[in-house]
């Protein structure tokens, strides 16, 4: 599921023809993959399973907001059989931020030889679901801007015949390109600034 429709992306970029729809669809896939990797989370919703150290009291889920928790299993042996299921009354879900809080301290006691945060690595397994079609408006805008950035580079490369040039004569008119455009500019900082606000948190 894309972050936004092709029609909405074209509207955001002011593209009114369908001649480049195939290219734009390919750029949509690339942009969604890039944003998912950069932010460390999936914005389009789904069901996910993640593991955390047992020495933690707060589990910061990668994807949010969370609509439901299927299971929380705690097992120092990391087998996660039916008997390791934790009762929902022993933890609290803060769904909007994707945080699970153990009511009675860490999910497993801390080892004396290790810090409490990293004790029992991978001993807590959480399966949870996030809502579909709840992509933040700012992320949708950054998505369109990223596609537009790549789209303009492709169109410029085509105009230049896939060569690196600073100017080109067309119909007796000299067209000049900013230095570096034919080789591709880095991502506009505005895209990064938006996405930085929506990255998955680390503990």
RODO-2510 file (C-alpha; in nm, 4 decimals, decimal comma):
residues 203
     n   res          X          Y          Z
     1     x     0,0000     0,0000     0,0000
     2     x     0,1601     0,3326    -0,1053
     3     x     0,1808     0,6258     0,1313
     4     x    -0,0449     0,8221    -0,1039
     5     x    -0,2168     0,7778    -0,4388
     6     x    -0,0569     0,8603    -0,7711
     7     x    -0,3310     1,1151    -0,8359
     8     x    -0,2587     1,2977    -0,5101
     9     x     0,1156     1,2963    -0,5757
    10     x     0,0628     1,4477    -0,9209
    11     x    -0,1637     1,7157    -0,7757
    12     x     0,0972     1,8005    -0,5111
    13     x     0,3649     1,8326    -0,7786
    14     x     0,1491     2,0196    -1,0304
    15     x     0,1740     1,7436    -1,2919
    16     x    -0,1320     1,7427    -1,5186
    17     x    -0,0416     1,4864    -1,7859
    18     x    -0,0288     1,1070    -1,7702
    19     x     0,2759     1,0606    -1,9916
    20     x     0,5078     0,9977    -1,6952
    21     x     0,2717     0,7866    -1,4818
    22     x     0,4888     0,4746    -1,5106
    23     x     0,7973     0,6658    -1,3978
    24     x     0,6086     0,8303    -1,1129
    25     x     0,4745     0,4932    -0,9960
    26     x     0,8297     0,3571    -0,9843
    27     x     0,9419     0,6620    -0,7888
    28     x     0,6514     0,6092    -0,5473
    29     x     0,7792     0,2614    -0,4640
    30     x     1,1337     0,3891    -0,4181
    31     x     1,0211     0,6835    -0,2026
    32     x     0,8075     0,4653     0,0233
    33     x     1,0958     0,2221     0,0701
    34     x     1,3390     0,5064     0,1428
    35     x     1,1084     0,6740     0,3959
    36     x     1,0321     0,3447     0,5705
    37     x     1,4033     0,2688     0,6008
    38     x     1,4972     0,6206     0,7103
    39     x     1,2220     0,6527     0,9706
    40     x     1,2486     0,2919     1,0893
    41     x     0,8727     0,2443     1,0880
    42     x     0,5823     0,1518     0,8611
    43     x     0,3278     0,4313     0,8192
    44     x     0,0644     0,2412     0,6219
    45     x    -0,0447     0,0089     0,9027
    46     x    -0,0228    -0,3649     0,9644
    47     x     0,0566    -0,6303     1,2213
    48     x     0,4082    -0,6509     1,3630
    49     x     0,6091    -0,8675     1,6015
    50     x     0,9073    -0,7225     1,7876
    51     x     1,1377    -0,8369     2,0670
    52     x     1,2825    -0,6389     2,3552
    53     x     1,5138    -0,6981     2,6535
    54     x     1,3294    -0,8293     2,9573
    55     x     1,5012    -0,5826     3,1875
    56     x     1,2931    -0,2948     3,0575
    57     x     0,9783    -0,1509     3,2064
    58     x     0,8896     0,0564     2,9007
    59     x     0,8801    -0,0965     2,5507
    60     x     0,8951     0,1567     2,2679
    61     x     0,7322    -0,0039     1,9660
    62     x     0,8704     0,0889     1,6265
    63     x     0,5298     0,1540     1,4707
    64     x     0,2516     0,3709     1,6100
    65     x    -0,0210     0,4699     1,6851
    66     x    -0,1135     0,1213     1,8053
    67     x    -0,4748     0,0071     1,7758
    68     x    -0,4401    -0,3260     1,9586
    69     x    -0,1932    -0,5621     2,1202
    70     x    -0,2362    -0,9266     2,0226
    71     x     0,0077    -1,0647     2,2785
    72     x     0,2949    -0,9887     2,5120
    73     x     0,5076    -1,2940     2,5877
    74     x     0,7935    -1,2994     2,8367
    75     x     1,0470    -1,5829     2,8280
    76     x     1,4156    -1,5689     2,9212
    77     x     1,4679    -1,8800     2,7042
    78     x     1,3063    -1,7012     2,4063
    79     x     1,0808    -1,9957     2,3167
    80     x     0,7563    -1,7980     2,3675
    81     x     0,5210    -2,0882     2,4195
    82     x     0,1579    -2,0434     2,5321
    83     x     0,2569    -2,0418     2,8992
    84     x     0,4719    -1,7292     2,8497
    85     x     0,1740    -1,5095     2,7639
    86     x     0,1551    -1,2071     2,9939
    87     x    -0,1881    -1,1069     3,1192
    88     x    -0,3029    -0,7724     2,9798
    89     x    -0,3752    -0,6551     3,3340
    90     x     0,0005    -0,6525     3,4041
    91     x     0,0835    -0,3823     3,1507
    92     x    -0,0593    -0,0605     3,0072
    93     x    -0,0678     0,0316     2,6387
    94     x    -0,0106     0,3962     2,5506
    95     x    -0,1380     0,3506     2,1973
    96     x    -0,0862     0,6959     2,0498
    97     x     0,2894     0,6818     2,1123
    98     x     0,3288     0,3069     2,0849
    99     x     0,4520     0,2481     2,4401
   100     x     0,3854    -0,0602     2,6533
   101     x     0,4443    -0,0052     3,0255
   102     x     0,4848    -0,2896     3,2729
   103     x     0,2905    -0,2104     3,5880
   104     x     0,5181    -0,3950     3,8335
   105     x     0,8636    -0,2899     3,7158
   106     x     1,0774    -0,4635     3,4500
   107     x     0,9204    -0,7517     3,2614
   108     x     1,1968    -0,9743     3,4011
   109     x     1,4258    -0,9082     3,7005
   110     x     1,7581    -0,7528     3,6089
   111     x     2,0775    -0,9538     3,6183
   112     x     2,3210    -0,8245     3,8777
   113     x     2,6111    -0,8304     3,6289
   114     x     2,4328    -0,6227     3,3655
   115     x     2,2472    -0,2969     3,3452
   116     x     1,8694    -0,3226     3,3815
   117     x     1,7969    -0,1929     3,0346
   118     x     1,9828    -0,4680     2,8491
   119     x     1,9110    -0,7611     3,0794
   120     x     1,7592    -1,0681     2,9122
   121     x     1,7935    -0,9500     2,5480
   122     x     1,5048    -1,0547     2,3269
   123     x     1,3098    -1,1998     2,6194
   124     x     0,9913    -1,0005     2,5556
   125     x     0,7967    -1,0596     2,2358
   126     x     0,5144    -0,8232     2,1409
   127     x     0,2677    -0,8694     1,8557
   128     x     0,0567    -0,5643     1,7812
   129     x    -0,1429    -0,3857     1,5105
   130     x    -0,1451    -0,0295     1,3813
   131     x    -0,4241     0,1380     1,1867
   132     x    -0,4334     0,1524     0,8075
   133     x    -0,4404     0,4830     0,6191
   134     x    -0,3263     0,6933     0,9137
   135     x    -0,0214     0,8496     0,7487
   136     x     0,0603     1,1924     0,9001
   137     x    -0,0070     1,4800     0,6600
   138     x     0,3497     1,6054     0,6933
   139     x     0,4887     1,2638     0,5924
   140     x     0,2585     1,2598     0,2892
   141     x     0,3977     1,5973     0,1894
   142     x     0,7576     1,4834     0,2371
   143     x     0,6739     1,1751     0,0283
   144     x     0,5516     1,3916    -0,2599
   145     x     0,8519     1,6234    -0,2303
   146     x     1,0921     1,3288    -0,2433
   147     x     0,9221     1,1917    -0,5545
   148     x     0,9312     1,5375    -0,7103
   149     x     1,3003     1,5754    -0,6317
   150     x     1,3859     1,2484    -0,8066
   151     x     1,1428     1,3192    -1,0905
   152     x     1,3081     1,6508    -1,1737
   153     x     1,6489     1,4847    -1,1818
   154     x     1,5251     1,2198    -1,4244
   155     x     1,3692     1,4802    -1,6539
   156     x     1,6900     1,6836    -1,6465
   157     x     1,9004     1,3785    -1,7298
   158     x     1,6738     1,3027    -2,0258
   159     x     1,7011     1,6602    -2,1511
   160     x     2,0812     1,6379    -2,1247
   161     x     2,0943     1,3067    -2,3097
   162     x     2,2250     1,1322    -1,9938
   163     x     2,5414     1,3410    -2,0039
   164     x     2,6903     1,5848    -1,7522
   165     x     2,6527     1,9347    -1,8947
   166     x     2,6278     2,2859    -1,7597
   167     x     2,4588     2,4308    -2,0691
   168     x     2,2833     2,3207    -2,3860
   169     x     2,1847     2,5003    -2,7074
   170     x     1,8263     2,4388    -2,8133
   171     x     1,6676     2,6261    -3,1070
   172     x     1,9395     2,8893    -3,0838
   173     x     1,8605     2,9410    -2,7164
   174     x     2,1292     2,8643    -2,4594
   175     x     1,9852     2,6735    -2,1638
   176     x     2,2072     2,6776    -1,8568
   177     x     2,1843     2,4287    -1,5704
   178     x     2,2960     2,5066    -1,2157
   179     x     2,6266     2,3436    -1,1358
   180     x     2,5674     1,9945    -1,0063
   181     x     2,2074     1,9568    -1,1279
   182     x     2,3022     1,7070    -1,3974
   183     x     2,4773     1,4976    -1,1329
   184     x     2,1962     1,5306    -0,8799
   185     x     2,1593     1,7550    -0,5795
   186     x     2,1336     1,6118    -0,2272
   187     x     1,7887     1,5786    -0,0777
   188     x     1,6282     1,9119     0,0096
   189     x     1,6734     1,9714     0,3839
   190     x     1,3017     2,0300     0,4273
   191     x     1,2306     1,6632     0,3530
   192     x     1,4783     1,5471     0,6143
   193     x     1,3488     1,7975     0,8710
   194     x     0,9944     1,6643     0,8338
   195     x     1,0929     1,2986     0,8479
   196     x     1,3201     1,3497     1,1482
   197     x     1,0100     1,4392     1,3484
   198     x     0,8512     1,1047     1,2607
   199     x     1,1393     0,8620     1,3060
   200     x     1,1010     0,5589     1,5290
   201     x     1,2441     0,6190     1,8756
   202     x     1,5347     0,4309     2,0275
   203     x     1,5590     0,3362     2,3908
***
